[in-house]
Amino acid sequence: MGGILDTLKVFVNIVPFLKTILILAIIFALFSLIIKIIEKRLLKRVKTKKQITTVEIFSKSLKYGFLLMLILLAVFSYSGSWTSLGLVIGLLSAALGWALQRPISGIAAWIMVVTKRPFEIGDRIIIGSVRGDVSDITLTHIYLKELGGLIQSEENSGRIIMVPNSQLFEQNIINYTANDDYVLDQVVTLITYESNLDKAMQIALDATIKHTKEFKDQTKHQPHIRTYFQPSGINIHARYFTPATRVSEISSRITKEIFDGIRKTRGVEIAYPHIVYKKG
């Protein structure tokens, strides 16, 4: 009879623990299902193999972290020490919130980039004062192929800039190619007041049309000329849309074409600082 009573006591003690385990197992299963749904949606939006791996690691990390929390909850629940549990959770939350503030912000920014897509790999962007072409998007950083660097240029410098994802919530983001691959650029030529303005404008326009005709069908904007007074002459602005990745190349071609055209044309002179000596 004593053996039966002992068995019943053990069973009575085990039942609450098994009940707690069952409830926590159901909670974990529901949490895993939610994470799986989120993971599938994120995987539909990412493209590269590295981004797919990042999504999978992120999902597993959430699952393991939640599982650890459930295990602690089960232990404290069975021991009956809820006060200790609340104290431990409070201290852990405060410590983790302080230590992981930026990493958590970085992960949130990464989710924003993956879901909202303010830019993608290959886009030319500006984040704060940093310019570059996006080469990779990871859980913690955006990798940019720097533009300019040691020189003032729209060409790649050969250096890679790692921008922490957390900065995406703190900096302005400019995407060169959000709408299409073309951006507005210009070549400025200063001519003298004695020059024939109409001829100079035509030279600049012809040069611009010549070197942008290869992609004129891809953009709705046509090259145009704007003129402005300056103390030593008139500025002729030849404006045109060009592929964002070829800004320096196209502007260099147009500059040479305008220079050659002015040298061959009578009545048009480039204005530059110099001293004119008059006889007598």
Steps between C-alpha positions, in 0.01 A plus 500: 500500500789733588656443159178600325477818705860589421432445131191723516698774675769488231231508230326795666834686514586419139163597350542879553848484352377306197213746464747790503722326245198434274388863514850628429538251214177630342623860542833411339323325212285806435803729521691275257206510260495882508877515445466254210238721333716811545804309370314395183392857431852631551646229275267612220649850517871419524702408191858401577616179663660700780173676578316167507754367751457815711121450515542136604753585774277781625200263524699232684639755745149617588383143551793404724468820702129444553560133590755602765250742649234226512740263675573760767128563533432129549771466766384799703135400456565151638705633789231756581748787525316754282655793684847380405385447143368854472822639646720297264292593194503867601877507545560308177269731306671811632849361432416375152311818412803710589765273347310410182337833421691559176502135384124483551458827310724355228285188470185713486662710225597184309139379515389842373744479207392146411126573520468864387795494256612866510798371301634173362836349412643692205325828583708817533409670827605762753471427873575819691835612359592160351452428129531164330354206310331239720699177475350304791231523769559297817332473840736760647651711218444647155807460277562782252751531217615852576465781247770766479688439821833681470375692194177683415341264251203276427735208428571208733808558715575131552425520872213332686302688764316306772200698626333367820133428437402698811605821321220454248257635762723802570619611154335626182505240221520613137454241228634603157313219326174468695285588196734399217871480418533863385592819685526866396852628437645807332812640334561870564690722254582865568522715184593865462243779462642569154414149382205407281267349761274319252794323339640402839164361614467296181851356538420391856162352402640311199780353712252388766261342249786317328628332815161413651328364188590138591252506787254769384226235460539389863428843650216742429714807570674680217830692534448872554700819549481759780697826510600718796685832536838491672741789586744398226266350239193283446470147632350247259358197683452200274267272699412141420400170658767232510542155658599551864798269461635692196478860620875570485543325164220686320583842648863457393397420141265799482764733645750406229237530226403850615864607525579373149186667362583838652859490368368443147238773518567867443330746731493271805767510769536331836532749785792451737701723736773680306652846447464685170773752417406780264762675290544869534 
